[in-house]
């Protein structure tokens, strides 16, 4: 027979060991799957449309739609910051003044959208000041910024043009290093822009930041009445998913997978354990009653086109119908001149080099980020001002090297 004291001690040790392991496993699960918002936490949202002009209609339409989602899910306007140029609703090309739509025969997504930063206030400096909570550094806008704390959740959505390492704003750009943030909150980025994945490749996985990106942006939903594209494919897919699902049940990971199944090259970065949280933790107020899911009729043919090709696609559709053949020819001439300018730049830098065709036609990884930053700034200043009005696209200046 076993000794009763030894048996008791043995059982006690096993019980203590079991409880210790159980506690450890609970702690690991808690860390692996972040908890939803605490009772006194708030939701904050920053929405940015990084362009202007009728041909870029889709970016502001995306932004307005995003506002409608977070607004109807209980986030008050005082905790939502919207940055958009606001030149669509009253634009002379708008056949329905005061109305902006984001899908064919869609509802008006412009109604009620806050005008925090519009026109020349839509700048990288204001955007960064908003994220940092630095109202003293904002200019021209409302001065509204994030006032988030450690128990809060922040959702940042950006729809814009892009290039490796930068996001375009109407008259400037925001570079890669600006988005490496360390806010004391749980933060989720959704970014729809060409090369937007390059903005997040260095995002650590041990901070409270999770990001999904379109990587390559595609315009969709061409509207014959408005002669422009109504949305961006990555954007409308996540937003239409938020429209039709119960956000208190849908997770960020589930939404990511839905978007990825429909959209090319969608990627995720940062702390992917945050993706196990519910969408409502970032796109809604946990205390608010869930918004009733919508029913959306499927669009059979979205008409996808790469974002850089949008101006040409619109001209091809409208030039013959409206007699704007000269405008189309001028645009084609401008593109050809731009190609010639780039060939001159590459030849000036490298000399006669058999690698030149590869340099001109293949997207290569950047090795020297500061050199790239300086080159972009120099090219914008001396060779081609890509933020000029669309009419100047056909007449880029010759580089002075």
Helices and strands as residue ranges (DSSP letters): H 4-32, E 43-49, G 54-56, H 57-72, G 77-79, E 80-83, G 119-121, H 124-132, G 135-137, E 153-159, E 162-163, E 166-169, E 172-175, G 176-179, E 186-192, G 196-199, E 209-213, E 218-223, E 228-232, H 233-244, H 252-262, E 267-270, G 272-276, H 280-283, E 305-306, G 307-309, H 310-322, H 325-350, H 356-361, H 369-382, G 390-395
